[in-house]
């Protein structure tokens, strides 16, 4: 079973993604902020990361840069989601593999995830 880590501060979006992706047979772990993500069990490495840009205690682009500079996670795909940031700004700020703007179509998100996890 493929696993996905989500960092999203909006409870509704985080819970919806977790539920819908679980129905698609993904093992999903979610975090509401940077601190919770940084305090995770680092022995477990997912197949994909989904990061919101604006978080209460930091930025998804900073997490992305952290992941891409770590040899354990550098090759893993990162999808950035945001209601405020523009795709060009995000790709300039970090080396994300994909960008999805909010509000998003869940089918589009699932297709994008399948691209990276199949």
C-alpha positions in Angstrom: 0.0 0.0 0.0 1.4 3.4 -1.0 1.6 6.1 1.7 1.0 9.8 1.6 1.9 12.5 4.2 -0.3 15.6 4.1 0.6 18.9 5.9 -2.6 21.1 5.8 -3.8 23.4 8.6 -7.5 23.6 7.4 -9.2 20.7 9.2 -11.9 20.3 6.6 -9.5 20.0 3.7 -7.1 17.8 5.7 -9.9 15.4 6.8 -11.5 15.3 3.4 -8.1 14.5 1.7 -7.3 11.8 4.3 -10.8 10.2 4.0 -10.9 10.3 0.2 -7.3 9.0 -0.3 -8.0 6.2 2.2 -10.9 5.1 0.0 -8.4 5.0 -2.9 -6.3 2.5 -0.8 -3.5 4.9 0.3 -2.1 4.9 3.8 -2.5 8.6 4.8 -0.9 10.5 7.7 -1.8 14.1 8.2 -0.2 16.9 10.1 -1.8 20.3 11.0 1.4 22.3 11.1 5.1 22.3 10.6 5.9 21.4 14.2 3.7 18.3 14.1 5.3 17.3 10.8 8.8 17.9 12.1 8.0 15.8 15.2 6.8 12.8 13.2 8.4 9.4 13.3 11.1 9.9 10.7 11.7 6.1 10.3 8.5 6.0 8.2 9.0 7.5 4.8 6.0 8.0 2.5 5.7 7.6 -1.3 4.4 11.2 -1.7 4.1 14.5 0.2 1.2 17.0 -0.1 2.0 20.3 1.4 -0.1 23.5 1.9 1.9 26.7 1.4 0.5 28.8 4.2 0.7 27.1 7.6 0.3 28.7 11.0 3.9 28.1 12.0 5.8 28.1 8.7 5.5 27.4 5.0 5.0 24.3 2.9 7.7 25.6 0.5 10.2 25.6 3.4 9.2 22.0 4.2 9.6 21.2 0.5 13.1 22.6 0.4 14.0 20.6 3.6 12.7 17.4 2.0 14.5 18.0 -1.3 17.8 18.7 0.4 17.6 15.5 2.6 19.1 12.4 0.9 16.4 10.2 2.4 13.5 12.2 0.8 15.1 14.2 -2.1 13.8 11.8 -4.8 10.2 11.6 -3.4 7.5 13.6 -5.1 6.1 16.7 -3.5 2.7 18.3 -4.4 2.1 21.8 -3.2 -1.5 23.0 -2.7 -2.4 26.6 -2.1 -5.3 29.1 -2.4 -3.1 32.1 -2.4 0.3 31.3 -4.0 0.8 31.1 -7.8 2.3 28.1 -9.5 5.3 30.2 -10.7 6.0 31.5 -7.3 5.9 28.1 -5.7 8.2 26.5 -8.4 10.7 29.3 -7.9 10.5 28.9 -4.1 11.0 25.2 -4.0 11.5 22.2 -6.3 8.0 20.8 -6.0 7.0 18.2 -8.5 3.5 19.6 -9.0 1.2 22.5 -7.9 -2.5 22.3 -7.4 -4.5 25.5 -6.6 -7.4 25.6 -4.1 -10.3 25.1 -4.4 -9.4 21.9 -6.2 -11.3 19.1 -7.9 -10.6 15.9 -5.9 -10.6 13.8 -9.1 -7.8 16.0 -10.4 -5.9 15.6 -7.1 -6.3 11.8 -7.3 -5.1 11.7 -10.9 -2.1 13.7 -10.0 -1.3 11.5 -7.1 -1.7 8.4 -9.2 0.8 9.9 -11.7 3.5 9.9 -9.0 2.6 6.7 -7.1 1.9 4.2 -9.9 
